[in-house]
Amino acid sequence: MAFILGSGSPRRLELLGQIGVVPDAVRAPDIDETPLKAELPRPYCNRVTAQKVAAVEADFDDIVLCADTTVALGRRIMGKPDDAAQAAEYLWKLSGRRHRVITSVAVKRGDRVWQKDVVSSVRVKALSNVEVNAYLATGDWQGKAGGYAIQGPAGAFIPWISGSFSAIMGLPVTETAGLLMAAGYPLYKEAP
């Protein structure tokens, strides 16, 4: 049995490390993450995660873990910005408001899949031009849903969250541990 992380995210690798999990292989799936017409954020996140875990090549007894994180402002899905202009647009829309961060995680072993999503609420303070431009200049927005990462410089913009900090980062650690154990991963080993 091998454990395969189906993600290219360094944050997910780091969060797995917090619970002592080191993948035998890392294989980022290549799927189309375009939202379907009128698709809502939570069903979108769950669908993309299910497609990711199905797309990772693995032997029958291997355990595969995939996740997806989506930023939702009302019914709007705020994906990874294409450029700095779109990142700025996202930041201005989030400024002074609460939004949801949805992270879905799926674990596959054989023909069984265990999946769970975690929804957290995040408030972004009212941002100034100086703050937005300084943040954009860091490049930290690149590849981040909603154009920001809570664990980076944008953490200074977030005075309040309700939910799971690790899920906002990209992998709900508690739920992930439970899914791995359900799939038979030896997460907790007794001392000899």
C-alpha positions as a printed Julia matrix, in Angstrom:
192×3 Matrix{Float64}:
   0.0    0.0     0.0
   1.32   3.43   -0.99
  -0.04   6.82    0.05
  -0.4    9.27   -2.84
  -1.08  12.96   -2.45
  -3.03  14.1    -5.49
  -2.05  17.75   -5.24
   0.79  20.04   -6.2
   0.08  22.32   -3.23
   3.05  22.83   -0.88
   0.54  23.89    1.81
  -1.24  20.54    1.7
   2.09  18.74    1.95
   2.99  20.9     4.96
  -0.39  20.31    6.66
  -0.09  16.54    6.17
   3.35  16.78    7.77
   1.75  18.28   10.88
   0.03  14.94   11.51
   3.1   12.9    10.57
   1.92  11.9     7.09
   4.52  11.83    4.33
   3.29  10.74    0.9
   5.06   7.99   -1.01
   4.26   9.94   -4.18
   2.82  13.3    -5.22
   0.72  13.3    -8.4
  -1.23  16.45   -9.18
  -4.28  15.53  -11.28
  -4.93  17.44  -14.48
  -8.66  18.16  -14.63
 -10.84  20.97  -15.93
 -11.82  23.1   -12.92
 -14.22  25.35  -14.84
 -17.48  25.82  -12.92
 -20.61  24.52  -14.63
 -23.31  27.01  -15.6
 -25.15  28.22  -12.44
 -23.11  25.83  -10.26
 -23.05  26.85   -6.6
 -19.75  27.01   -4.67
 -20.16  24.02   -2.33
 -21.38  21.53   -4.98
 -18.65  22.87   -7.29
 -15.92  22.25   -4.71
 -17.19  18.73   -3.99
 -17.46  17.87   -7.71
 -13.94  19.08   -8.48
 -12.5   17.14   -5.53
 -14.29  13.95   -6.62
 -12.97  14.4   -10.17
  -9.43  14.98   -8.87
  -9.39  11.81   -6.74
 -10.81   9.77   -9.64
  -8.14  11.13  -12.02
  -5.08  10.11   -9.95
  -3.5    6.88  -11.18
  -2.92   4.41   -8.36
  -2.78   0.69   -7.68
  -5.95  -0.84   -6.23
  -4.72  -0.93   -2.63
  -3.08   2.53   -2.69
  -4.59   5.38   -0.71
  -5.07   8.62   -2.67
  -5.91  11.98   -1.1
  -7.12  15.02   -3.05
  -8.64  18.32   -1.99
 -10.01  21.53   -3.44
 -10.48  24.93   -1.82
 -13.01  27.43   -3.1
 -13.65  31.0    -1.99
 -17.33  31.91   -2.18
 -18.79  35.39   -1.99
 -22.49  34.67   -1.81
 -23.23  32.43   -4.79
 -20.1   33.56   -6.66
 -17.12  31.24   -7.0
 -13.84  33.15   -6.72
 -11.21  30.86   -8.19
  -7.52  31.4    -8.75
  -7.02  34.79  -10.42
  -5.62  34.83  -13.94
  -3.55  37.96  -13.29
  -2.9   40.79  -10.81
  -5.88  42.78  -12.13
  -8.26  39.93  -11.35
  -6.61  39.41   -7.94
  -7.21  43.12   -7.21
 -10.84  42.76   -8.3
 -11.29  39.84   -5.88
  -9.62  41.69   -3.0
 -11.82  44.76   -3.51
 -14.95  42.56   -3.57
 -13.86  40.85   -0.31
 -12.8   44.12    1.37
 -14.87  44.87    4.49
 -17.02  41.76    4.03
 -17.43  38.19    5.18
 -17.11  35.31    2.76
 -16.97  31.53    2.91
 -14.01  29.26    2.27
 -15.03  25.74    1.31
 -12.48  22.94    1.32
 -13.46  19.47    0.22
 -11.16  16.51    0.83
 -11.51  13.02   -0.64
  -9.66   9.8     0.09
  -9.81   6.83   -2.29
  -8.74   3.26   -1.69
  -9.69   0.62   -4.18
 -13.22   1.34   -5.34
 -14.23   3.21   -2.16
 -14.15   6.98   -1.75
 -14.61   8.9     1.49
 -15.29  12.63    1.08
 -16.03  15.51    3.42
 -16.22  19.26    3.06
 -15.58  21.98    5.62
 -17.07  25.46    5.36
 -15.43  28.34    7.23
 -16.36  32.02    7.41
 -13.71  34.69    6.96
 -13.93  38.46    7.39
 -11.58  40.74    5.5
 -11.05  44.2     6.95
 -11.72  47.27    4.83
  -8.66  47.49    2.61
  -6.82  50.6     1.42
  -5.19  51.16   -1.97
  -1.78  50.98   -0.33
  -2.58  47.59    1.27
  -3.98  46.06   -1.92
  -1.11  47.3    -4.09
   1.54  46.19   -1.58
  -0.05  42.75   -1.38
  -0.29  42.41   -5.16
   3.41  43.3    -5.41
   4.32  40.29   -3.22
   2.93  37.89   -5.83
   1.44  35.83   -2.97
  -1.99  35.96   -4.69
  -0.81  33.72   -7.54
  -2.45  30.31   -7.55
  -4.66  31.15   -4.56
  -8.45  30.83   -4.59
  -9.95  34.26   -4.0
  -6.57  35.87   -4.66
  -5.18  35.49   -1.14
  -3.65  33.04    1.31
  -4.44  33.42    5.02
  -1.04  32.0     6.02
   0.84  34.64    4.0
   0.99  38.44    4.04
  -2.81  38.62    3.55
  -3.2   37.23    7.06
  -2.85  40.87    8.17
  -6.15  41.6     6.4
  -8.17  38.98    8.3
  -9.29  39.96   11.81
 -11.84  37.15   12.23
 -12.56  33.6    11.15
 -15.11  31.02   12.19
 -14.23  27.46   11.3
 -11.03  25.61   10.52
  -7.8   27.56    9.97
  -6.18  24.54    8.29
  -9.18  24.17    5.96
  -8.83  27.83    4.96
  -5.17  27.06    4.19
  -6.27  24.19    1.96
  -6.63  20.98    4.01
  -8.86  20.42    7.06
  -6.44  18.45    9.24
  -8.99  16.93   11.65
 -11.3   15.72    8.9
  -8.35  14.51    6.8
  -7.06  12.4     9.69
 -10.5   10.82   10.08
 -10.79  10.03    6.37
  -7.29   8.51    6.27
  -8.1    6.27    9.24
 -11.41   5.22    7.61
  -9.4    4.13    4.56
  -7.05   2.07    6.74
  -4.06   4.41    6.77
  -1.95   3.7     9.89
  -2.03   7.28   11.16
  -1.42   6.63   14.85
   1.16   4.03   15.69
   1.59   2.84   19.28
   5.05   3.15   20.8
   6.88  -0.17   21.2
